[in-house]
């Protein structure tokens, strides 16, 4: 479907991401190194969330928070979803840290990141934040206290946002009248038509091109940005039903393995201090990505693969 040069360019891009992930999985073992990786991954993107959260508070929620330019999370939606994925690990680092000053810094960071997610004005990320927060309350170390704090923080943050933000979030209920939402639905229908025509292999990398939409767009399509706007439809359109199934299985097996490792180490005097909580936070993060990813084309975003890597590294350490 796509020309070889377009596919090759994207294949090289994706290969570089997974190459560095594989190097990480080969080199890191033990709690100290795993937590070091969690710190690096969380801080590298969390920095933009902290900065965005402060900006949101200082400007009263007006405007939007954007990610680092020329990156996969450069737009407001991408950065917001990345922060949703990372908030559970800020919670984990807070729980396992013993220094009071560091804990205060992590608590401030988590709150700032929540303000940044809301300040992005991303409707998909807002839904993902709600889903992630619900799971965090269930999987936290102290469910009742955690849920109370989460409700308090989110309620305060939402009430502090301006009317323009509230009006934009309310369009979730009236998506039929929103051009952006309807454009995404038309794109999903296009990729579904493509998958039905090429169910085994899809169209290959980079289905976001005019040729695909000229061939498979449903009647009534009037143009627009040919972007998948969904990890599920992106995987389906580019790699067919087998590719989508394999992609979903990564999440399913990661969830199950994380749960198994959490139960296995729960009563261990040493491992029980960190493995169960880290594995539960992996599950919370997966819920946030699964919910927010339904509205973004981030199949190849490396952050979720590093979340999977946490489980692989803990399992390898135990073995």
Residue pairs with C-beta under 8 A, 6 or more apart in sequence:
1 194
1 198
1 202
1 203
1 204
1 207
1 211
1 212
2 203
2 204
2 205
2 206
2 207
2 209
2 211
6 205
6 206
6 209
7 204
7 205
7 206
10 205
10 206
11 205
13 300
14 205
14 300
17 300
17 302
17 305
18 305
20 302
21 302
21 305
21 306
21 309
24 37
24 306
24 309
25 309
25 312
25 313
25 316
28 34
28 36
28 37
28 313
29 313
29 316
29 317
30 317
31 274
31 317
34 278
34 310
34 313
34 314
34 317
35 93
35 96
35 274
37 306
37 309
37 310
37 313
38 89
38 92
38 93
38 278
38 310
39 93
41 86
41 89
41 303
41 306
42 86
42 89
42 90
42 93
45 73
45 79
45 82
45 83
45 86
45 303
46 83
46 86
46 90
46 109
46 113
48 67
48 68
48 79
48 83
48 116
49 79
49 82
49 83
49 86
49 109
49 112
49 113
49 116
49 117
50 108
50 109
50 112
50 113
50 116
51 116
52 65
52 66
52 79
52 112
52 115
52 116
52 119
52 120
53 65
53 111
53 112
53 113
53 114
53 115
53 116
53 119
54 112
54 115
55 65
55 116
55 119
56 65
56 115
56 116
56 118
56 119
57 115
57 160
60 160
60 162
61 118
61 119
61 160
61 161
61 162
61 164
61 165
62 162
62 164
63 119
64 76
64 119
64 120
64 121
65 76
65 79
65 80
65 116
65 119
65 120
66 74
66 75
66 76
66 79
66 120
67 73
67 74
67 75
67 76
67 78
67 79
67 82
68 74
68 79
71 78
72 78
72 298
72 300
72 301
72 302
73 79
73 81
73 82
73 301
76 120
76 121
76 122
77 120
77 122
77 124
77 125
77 295
77 296
78 296
78 298
78 301
79 116
79 120
80 116
80 117
80 120
80 122
80 124
80 125
80 128
80 129
80 292
81 122
81 124
81 125
81 128
81 288
81 289
81 292
81 293
81 296
81 298
82 301
82 303
83 113
83 116
83 117
83 125
84 117
84 125
84 128
84 129
84 132
84 288
84 289
84 292
85 285
85 288
85 289
85 303
85 304
85 307
86 113
86 285
86 303
87 110
87 113
87 114
87 132
87 136
87 288
88 132
88 136
88 281
88 282
88 284
88 285
88 288
89 281
89 285
90 106
90 109
90 110
90 113
91 110
91 136
91 140
91 146
91 281
92 277
92 278
92 281
93 106
94 103
94 106
94 107
94 110
95 141
95 277
96 273
96 274
96 277
97 103
97 106
111 153
111 157
114 129
114 153
114 154
114 157
115 157
117 125
117 126
117 129
118 126
118 129
118 157
118 158
118 161
118 165
119 161
121 165
121 168
123 168
123 169
123 171
123 172
123 295
124 291
124 292
124 294
124 295
124 296
125 292
126 169
126 172
127 172
127 291
127 292
128 288
128 289
128 291
128 292
128 293
129 154
129 288
130 154
131 287
131 288
131 291
132 284
132 285
132 287
132 288
132 291
133 150
133 154
135 283
135 284
135 287
135 288
136 146
136 150
136 281
136 284
137 143
137 146
137 147
137 150
138 147
139 280
139 281
139 283
139 284
140 146
140 147
140 280
141 277
171 177
171 178
171 181
175 181
175 182
175 185
176 182
183 224
183 225
183 229
184 229
184 230
184 295
186 217
186 218
186 220
186 221
186 224
187 213
187 224
187 226
187 227
187 228
187 229
187 233
188 228
188 229
188 230
188 233
189 217
189 218
190 212
190 213
190 216
190 217
190 218
190 221
190 226
191 207
191 216
191 228
191 233
191 234
191 236
191 237
192 233
192 236
193 216
193 217
193 218
194 202
194 203
194 207
194 212
194 215
194 216
194 237
195 202
195 236
195 237
195 240
195 241
197 216
198 240
199 240
199 241
200 240
200 241
200 242
201 239
201 240
202 236
202 237
202 238
202 239
202 240
202 243
203 212
203 237
203 238
204 238
204 239
205 238
206 238
207 226
207 228
207 234
207 237
207 238
208 225
208 226
208 227
208 228
208 297
209 226
210 226
212 226
212 237
213 221
213 226
227 297
228 234
228 237
228 297
229 295
229 296
229 297
230 293
230 294
230 295
230 296
230 297
231 247
231 293
231 294
231 296
231 297
231 298
231 299
232 244
232 248
232 293
232 294
234 297
234 299
235 243
235 244
235 247
235 299
236 243
236 244
238 299
239 246
239 247
247 299
250 308
251 286
251 290
254 282
254 286
254 307
254 308
254 311
255 283
255 286
257 311
257 315
258 279
258 280
258 282
258 283
258 311
259 279
259 283
261 275
261 276
261 279
261 311
261 314
261 315
261 318
262 275
262 276
262 279
262 280
263 276
264 318
265 271
265 272
265 275
265 276
265 318
266 272
266 276
268 275
271 318
275 314
275 318
278 310
278 314
279 311
279 314
282 307
282 310
282 311
285 307
286 304
286 307
289 304
289 307
293 304
298 304
